[in-house]
Amino acid sequence: MSSLGSGDSLCTRLEQFLSTLWNDKIRVHNLSRIPGGVSRETYRFDAQTNDGVQGLILRRDPVGSLIDTDRQVEFLAYKSFFGSVPVAEPVVLEPDSGPLERPFFIMKRIDGGVAARPFEREPYGLHAASIGAALFAHLGRIARSDPAALPLGQRLPSLEAASCWREALDHWEAIILRDERHPQPIVRAALRRLRRNPPPAAAKVSVVHGDYRSGNFLHDGQGHIKGILDWEMVHLGDPLEDLAWCCDPLWNHFDERRVAGTISEDAAIAIWERESGLRLDPEAFKWWRLFSTVKGQAIWTTAAKELLADNSNLALAISGYYPARRHDVIIADTLARLVEEGWR
Amino acid sequence: MTPTIPELLGACAAALSKPVRAEDAGAFADARLQTVATINLLVAQECATAVAVRLWENAALRAVLMQAATGYGAAFGEAAKIDDGELSLSALDEANFRLRRLLIRLHEAAEAAVDEAMDRKILALYRDMAERRTLTLPARPATKDV
């Protein structure tokens, strides 16, 4: 077994932690890191208790990260939506670095599912339509939920509907300006255009997953979504932020006819409207579509910068490279189209 | 800026040189090798045209900036003095850094002046700049292991 800094392996430390937590003699088997995700290290493992075996997931803070996120907020997101949309059941949050060298949380594992890789072709095969229907229905349900009635609502700062766009834009613009290593005229032009053409106030302030897209859910290969993953960027905001991000061409699996490689945009919006109880404002959606490209470029800009500090991190290397190039094309196309449509 | 070619290949080398921990074996290690392969394929594409793309972009930026000097101020004419050095990628990127900064200033000025012709010209240039730096991922079958 590998050795951590203290001399105890991750496996041994997990056994110690869970034995204390559950007042039982716990054995950890099949501990294995899961690829993907750069905001947390994710591991799957089996915990052998006196009553049987539990499949679990460990999400541990990384040494360095693509984006700074709050693990407590992520944990509360799972608590908030467990039972209403498919998410893993949260088990325990440990903010202290002592047990596993870095803070972490544990949740129950969802077995029998796979996450599509973002840049593979036709990941859902014959089940694309049913996956799309479920994907946008679940997103509508998240938008419909009342944040004040959820554990998340107690933790996240409140927000005015009229401020959603500005909060979001200020946040990601600051990241671009902070982390940019080389002048990026294309995304800078998009930032200015977004400020000059603000959207109307949000129809409601909702929980926004923050990274809701193809590749961030488990499906069973038969058209069913088993778990929505990676809630580390969850926040309150305009629900159109998630819808636009999920519809961004970057996540379309190279299929321009279908969003998220699943169904047409019109069909996705119709499902989302039905489940959310909201009406999509097309003009507002245009703003959020362009915003999504800026948000993406901010994330890739940070990845390229963070790679300097963590120079063996391949997730940072690929994130700062390929999607950044694609998003520049998407932004340039979108800007040209919006100007033709009358944007100032 | 996206990571440089030395940074990308350096990341691959550093990742492959790290000892594999027991818990990193299996799917994580497989994904690491796939990512190394993907980065190498993309870097190979980039290398094939890297100098040509940068030479073209720098020339295109210089041309727009110099043309704008008449209406927007002599500072943009300074673009003529930004040369491509010894044509290494780092020299071309250094020139590109300075030219892009000027282009951002020019676009801001054009927007402030509501100069639609210049705005559209720059937007079209962005399209060309982005297209010429496009990378193509190899086709990959869908993940099947449920």
HADDOCK unambig.tbl for C-alpha pairs under 7 A between the chains (distance, minus, plus):
assign (segid A and resid 1 and name CA) (segid B and resid 22 and name CA) 5.82 0.50 0.50
assign (segid A and resid 2 and name CA) (segid B and resid 21 and name CA) 5.42 0.50 0.50
assign (segid A and resid 2 and name CA) (segid B and resid 22 and name CA) 5.62 0.50 0.50
assign (segid A and resid 31 and name CA) (segid B and resid 23 and name CA) 5.68 0.50 0.50
assign (segid A and resid 32 and name CA) (segid B and resid 23 and name CA) 4.45 0.50 0.50
assign (segid A and resid 32 and name CA) (segid B and resid 24 and name CA) 6.05 0.50 0.50
assign (segid A and resid 32 and name CA) (segid B and resid 25 and name CA) 6.96 0.50 0.50
assign (segid A and resid 33 and name CA) (segid B and resid 23 and name CA) 5.61 0.50 0.50
assign (segid A and resid 33 and name CA) (segid B and resid 24 and name CA) 5.20 0.50 0.50
assign (segid A and resid 33 and name CA) (segid B and resid 28 and name CA) 5.76 0.50 0.50
assign (segid A and resid 34 and name CA) (segid B and resid 27 and name CA) 6.41 0.50 0.50
assign (segid A and resid 34 and name CA) (segid B and resid 28 and name CA) 5.44 0.50 0.50
assign (segid A and resid 35 and name CA) (segid B and resid 27 and name CA) 6.60 0.50 0.50
assign (segid A and resid 35 and name CA) (segid B and resid 28 and name CA) 4.67 0.50 0.50
assign (segid A and resid 35 and name CA) (segid B and resid 31 and name CA) 6.19 0.50 0.50
assign (segid A and resid 112 and name CA) (segid B and resid 146 and name CA) 5.52 0.50 0.50
assign (segid A and resid 113 and name CA) (segid B and resid 146 and name CA) 5.17 0.50 0.50
assign (segid A and resid 114 and name CA) (segid B and resid 145 and name CA) 6.88 0.50 0.50
assign (segid A and resid 114 and name CA) (segid B and resid 146 and name CA) 5.11 0.50 0.50
assign (segid A and resid 116 and name CA) (segid B and resid 143 and name CA) 6.20 0.50 0.50
assign (segid A and resid 120 and name CA) (segid B and resid 139 and name CA) 6.92 0.50 0.50
assign (segid A and resid 120 and name CA) (segid B and resid 140 and name CA) 5.31 0.50 0.50
assign (segid A and resid 120 and name CA) (segid B and resid 141 and name CA) 6.27 0.50 0.50
assign (segid A and resid 120 and name CA) (segid B and resid 142 and name CA) 5.86 0.50 0.50
assign (segid A and resid 121 and name CA) (segid B and resid 139 and name CA) 6.92 0.50 0.50
assign (segid A and resid 121 and name CA) (segid B and resid 140 and name CA) 6.41 0.50 0.50
assign (segid A and resid 121 and name CA) (segid B and resid 141 and name CA) 6.31 0.50 0.50
assign (segid A and resid 121 and name CA) (segid B and resid 142 and name CA) 6.21 0.50 0.50
assign (segid A and resid 122 and name CA) (segid B and resid 142 and name CA) 6.34 0.50 0.50
assign (segid A and resid 123 and name CA) (segid B and resid 142 and name CA) 4.54 0.50 0.50
assign (segid A and resid 123 and name CA) (segid B and resid 143 and name CA) 6.64 0.50 0.50
assign (segid A and resid 180 and name CA) (segid B and resid 1 and name CA) 6.84 0.50 0.50
assign (segid A and resid 181 and name CA) (segid B and resid 1 and name CA) 5.61 0.50 0.50
assign (segid A and resid 182 and name CA) (segid B and resid 1 and name CA) 4.64 0.50 0.50
assign (segid A and resid 182 and name CA) (segid B and resid 97 and name CA) 6.04 0.50 0.50
assign (segid A and resid 183 and name CA) (segid B and resid 97 and name CA) 6.15 0.50 0.50
assign (segid A and resid 183 and name CA) (segid B and resid 100 and name CA) 5.90 0.50 0.50
assign (segid A and resid 183 and name CA) (segid B and resid 101 and name CA) 5.94 0.50 0.50
assign (segid A and resid 185 and name CA) (segid B and resid 100 and name CA) 6.54 0.50 0.50
assign (segid A and resid 185 and name CA) (segid B and resid 104 and name CA) 5.34 0.50 0.50
assign (segid A and resid 186 and name CA) (segid B and resid 126 and name CA) 6.22 0.50 0.50
assign (segid A and resid 220 and name CA) (segid B and resid 146 and name CA) 6.27 0.50 0.50
assign (segid A and resid 221 and name CA) (segid B and resid 146 and name CA) 6.62 0.50 0.50
assign (segid A and resid 304 and name CA) (segid B and resid 2 and name CA) 5.84 0.50 0.50
assign (segid A and resid 304 and name CA) (segid B and resid 3 and name CA) 5.44 0.50 0.50
assign (segid A and resid 311 and name CA) (segid B and resid 11 and name CA) 5.26 0.50 0.50
assign (segid A and resid 312 and name CA) (segid B and resid 11 and name CA) 4.40 0.50 0.50
assign (segid A and resid 312 and name CA) (segid B and resid 12 and name CA) 6.69 0.50 0.50
assign (segid A and resid 312 and name CA) (segid B and resid 14 and name CA) 4.87 0.50 0.50
assign (segid A and resid 312 and name CA) (segid B and resid 15 and name CA) 4.68 0.50 0.50
assign (segid A and resid 313 and name CA) (segid B and resid 11 and name CA) 6.49 0.50 0.50
assign (segid A and resid 313 and name CA) (segid B and resid 15 and name CA) 6.81 0.50 0.50
assign (segid A and resid 314 and name CA) (segid B and resid 11 and name CA) 6.31 0.50 0.50
assign (segid A and resid 314 and name CA) (segid B and resid 12 and name CA) 6.83 0.50 0.50
assign (segid A and resid 314 and name CA) (segid B and resid 35 and name CA) 6.86 0.50 0.50
assign (segid A and resid 317 and name CA) (segid B and resid 3 and name CA) 6.93 0.50 0.50
assign (segid A and resid 317 and name CA) (segid B and resid 8 and name CA) 6.09 0.50 0.50
assign (segid A and resid 317 and name CA) (segid B and resid 11 and name CA) 6.93 0.50 0.50
assign (segid A and resid 318 and name CA) (segid B and resid 39 and name CA) 6.63 0.50 0.50
assign (segid A and resid 320 and name CA) (segid B and resid 2 and name CA) 5.53 0.50 0.50
assign (segid A and resid 320 and name CA) (segid B and resid 3 and name CA) 6.41 0.50 0.50
assign (segid A and resid 321 and name CA) (segid B and resid 2 and name CA) 5.04 0.50 0.50
assign (segid A and resid 321 and name CA) (segid B and resid 3 and name CA) 6.22 0.50 0.50
assign (segid A and resid 322 and name CA) (segid B and resid 135 and name CA) 6.75 0.50 0.50
assign (segid A and resid 324 and name CA) (segid B and resid 2 and name CA) 6.88 0.50 0.50
assign (segid A and resid 325 and name CA) (segid B and resid 130 and name CA) 6.93 0.50 0.50
assign (segid A and resid 325 and name CA) (segid B and resid 133 and name CA) 6.66 0.50 0.50
assign (segid A and resid 325 and name CA) (segid B and resid 134 and name CA) 5.82 0.50 0.50
assign (segid A and resid 326 and name CA) (segid B and resid 134 and name CA) 6.54 0.50 0.50
assign (segid A and resid 328 and name CA) (segid B and resid 130 and name CA) 5.60 0.50 0.50
assign (segid A and resid 329 and name CA) (segid B and resid 127 and name CA) 6.43 0.50 0.50
assign (segid A and resid 329 and name CA) (segid B and resid 130 and name CA) 5.03 0.50 0.50
assign (segid A and resid 329 and name CA) (segid B and resid 131 and name CA) 6.15 0.50 0.50
assign (segid A and resid 332 and name CA) (segid B and resid 123 and name CA) 6.81 0.50 0.50
assign (segid A and resid 332 and name CA) (segid B and resid 126 and name CA) 5.90 0.50 0.50
assign (segid A and resid 332 and name CA) (segid B and resid 127 and name CA) 5.15 0.50 0.50
assign (segid A and resid 333 and name CA) (segid B and resid 127 and name CA) 6.60 0.50 0.50
assign (segid A and resid 336 and name CA) (segid B and resid 123 and name CA) 6.24 0.50 0.50
